[in-house]
């Protein structure tokens, strides 16, 4: 139980430091907004009109699919390291895992989820 005490103390100190710094920046920070400061800044180009459209959802979908497949591939490393300990059972389990991953990949590919267009 004593090892958890130090984790609790560390968490309390970290939260106190973060809260204190946020409070200090709110209290001591300058507040003089001007219309020029409220204009979005993008590479020195002054915006002349509103944005023309919404951000494409296709990019976010492909990014999420990449993260999902990337995280699933991370499970291959511990399996490869412990293959001699898990034996045939570990091999069969990883084949099932890769098969399920391949089904998901083929499904997404067939639905056009990986097309950039």
C-alpha positions in Angstrom: 0.0 0.0 0.0 2.9 2.3 0.6 3.9 2.3 -3.1 0.5 3.8 -3.9 1.0 6.6 -1.4 3.9 8.0 -3.4 1.8 7.8 -6.6 -1.0 9.7 -4.8 1.5 12.4 -3.5 3.0 12.8 -7.0 -0.5 13.2 -8.5 -1.6 15.7 -6.0 1.6 17.8 -6.4 1.2 17.6 -10.2 -2.4 18.8 -10.1 -1.5 21.5 -7.7 1.3 22.8 -9.9 -0.9 22.7 -13.0 -3.7 24.4 -11.2 -1.4 27.0 -9.7 0.2 27.9 -13.1 -3.2 28.2 -14.8 -4.4 30.4 -12.0 -1.3 32.6 -12.2 -1.5 33.0 -15.9 -5.2 34.0 -15.6 -4.5 36.5 -12.8 -1.2 38.0 -14.1 -1.7 37.7 -17.9 -2.3 40.8 -19.9 -5.8 41.4 -21.2 -5.9 43.9 -24.0 -7.6 42.2 -27.0 -7.9 44.4 -30.1 -9.6 43.6 -33.4 -6.2 43.1 -35.0 -5.3 40.4 -32.4 -8.6 38.6 -32.8 -8.0 38.0 -36.6 -6.8 34.5 -37.4 -3.2 34.4 -38.5 -2.2 32.1 -41.3 1.2 32.4 -42.8 1.0 36.2 -43.0 -2.0 36.2 -45.3 -4.8 38.4 -44.1 -8.1 36.6 -44.6 -10.4 38.5 -47.0 -13.5 36.2 -46.7 -14.9 33.4 -44.7 -13.7 29.8 -45.2 -15.1 28.3 -48.4 -16.2 25.0 -47.0 -15.9 22.4 -44.3 -12.9 20.2 -43.7 -13.3 17.0 -45.6 -14.4 14.0 -43.5 -12.5 11.6 -45.8 -9.2 12.7 -44.3 -10.3 12.1 -40.7 -11.7 8.7 -41.6 -8.5 7.6 -43.2 -6.5 8.9 -40.2 -8.7 7.0 -37.8 -8.4 3.8 -39.9 -4.6 4.3 -39.9 -4.5 4.6 -36.1 -6.7 1.6 -35.6 -4.7 -0.7 -37.9 -1.4 0.8 -36.5 -2.4 0.0 -32.9 -3.4 -3.5 -33.9 -0.1 -4.1 -35.5 1.6 -3.0 -32.2 0.3 -6.3 -30.7 2.5 -8.3 -33.1 5.7 -7.2 -31.3 5.0 -8.7 -27.9 3.7 -11.8 -29.6 6.9 -12.2 -31.6 9.0 -11.7 -28.4 7.1 -14.3 -26.4 6.5 -16.8 -29.2 8.8 -19.4 -27.7 6.9 -19.2 -24.4 3.4 -19.4 -25.9 4.1 -22.1 -28.4 1.5 -23.4 -30.8 -1.4 -21.9 -28.8 0.1 -18.4 -29.2 0.7 -19.1 -32.9 -2.9 -20.1 -33.4 -4.2 -17.2 -31.5 -2.1 -14.7 -33.6 -3.3 -16.4 -36.8 -6.9 -15.8 -35.7 -6.1 -12.2 -34.7 -4.4 -11.5 -38.1 -7.4 -13.2 -39.9 -9.9 -10.9 -38.1 -7.6 -7.9 -38.9 -7.5 -9.0 -42.6 -11.3 -9.3 -42.7 -11.6 -5.7 -41.4 -9.0 -4.5 -43.8 -10.7 -6.1 -46.8 -14.1 -4.7 -45.7 -12.7 -1.2 -45.4 -10.9 -1.5 -48.8 -14.1 -2.8 -50.5 -16.2 0.0 -49.1 -13.8 2.5 -50.5 -12.5 3.7 -47.1 -8.9 3.9 -48.3 -9.6 5.9 -51.5 -8.3 9.4 -51.3 -10.2 11.0 -54.3 
